[in-house]
Amino acid sequence: MTDVNSPNKGPDLKHTLATSDSVLSEQANRLDEECAQLLVDIRRIGEPGEPHVLFGQLFDDDQVANYYEALVGTLKSAKKRGLIDF
């Protein structure tokens, strides 16, 4: 039987917070990578010297489809960061 007055009543709060910070950091790093890759893909798919594409061109590209977990989310994040405009 577990003693309810025991100091070990559940997960350690510091460990839980550290784990949460780690997960958030990994997600932020992934988003940074996706935004950087988005700029590369826009240049790759667009006409030489014209760094722009239509959404359909991005969406239909096989490499883009295989790389991004959520293309629309990456586009919105890149716009919020001032990297792209639409």
C-alpha positions in Angstrom: 0.0 0.0 0.0 1.3 3.5 -0.9 1.7 6.0 1.9 -0.1 9.2 0.8 2.3 11.3 2.9 5.3 9.9 1.0 7.3 12.6 -0.8 7.4 10.3 -3.9 3.7 10.7 -4.9 4.3 11.1 -8.6 6.6 12.2 -11.3 9.3 14.7 -10.3 8.1 18.2 -11.3 11.7 19.4 -12.2 12.1 16.3 -14.5 8.7 16.9 -16.1 9.5 20.6 -16.8 12.9 19.7 -18.2 11.4 17.1 -20.5 8.8 19.6 -21.6 11.5 22.2 -22.4 13.4 19.6 -24.3 10.4 18.7 -26.4 9.7 22.4 -27.1 13.3 22.9 -28.1 13.2 20.0 -30.5 10.0 21.3 -32.1 11.4 24.8 -32.4 14.5 23.4 -34.1 12.5 21.3 -36.5 10.4 24.4 -37.4 13.5 26.4 -38.0 14.8 23.7 -40.3 11.5 23.5 -42.2 11.4 27.2 -42.7 15.0 27.2 -44.0 14.2 24.3 -46.3 11.1 26.0 -47.5 13.2 28.9 -48.9 15.4 26.4 -50.6 12.4 24.6 -52.1 10.8 27.9 -53.3 14.1 28.8 -55.1 14.4 25.2 -56.5 10.8 25.0 -57.9 10.5 28.7 -59.0 11.9 30.2 -62.2 15.6 31.0 -62.0 16.0 34.5 -60.6 12.4 34.7 -59.4 12.1 33.3 -55.9 8.3 32.7 -55.9 6.0 29.9 -56.6 2.3 29.1 -56.5 0.9 27.0 -53.6 0.0 24.3 -56.1 3.5 24.1 -57.4 4.8 23.5 -53.8 2.0 21.1 -52.9 2.4 19.0 -56.1 6.2 18.7 -55.7 7.2 15.2 -54.5 10.2 16.3 -52.5 8.0 18.9 -50.7 5.3 16.3 -50.0 7.8 13.9 -48.5 9.7 16.5 -46.4 7.1 18.6 -44.6 4.8 17.3 -41.9 2.4 20.2 -42.4 3.1 22.4 -45.4 0.5 25.0 -44.5 1.7 25.2 -41.0 5.3 25.7 -42.2 4.1 28.4 -44.7 2.2 30.2 -41.9 5.2 30.1 -39.6 7.6 31.4 -42.3 5.2 34.2 -43.0 5.0 35.1 -39.3 8.8 35.2 -39.2 8.9 37.5 -42.2 10.6 35.0 -44.4 7.9 34.8 -47.1 4.9 36.8 -48.1 1.5 35.6 -49.5 
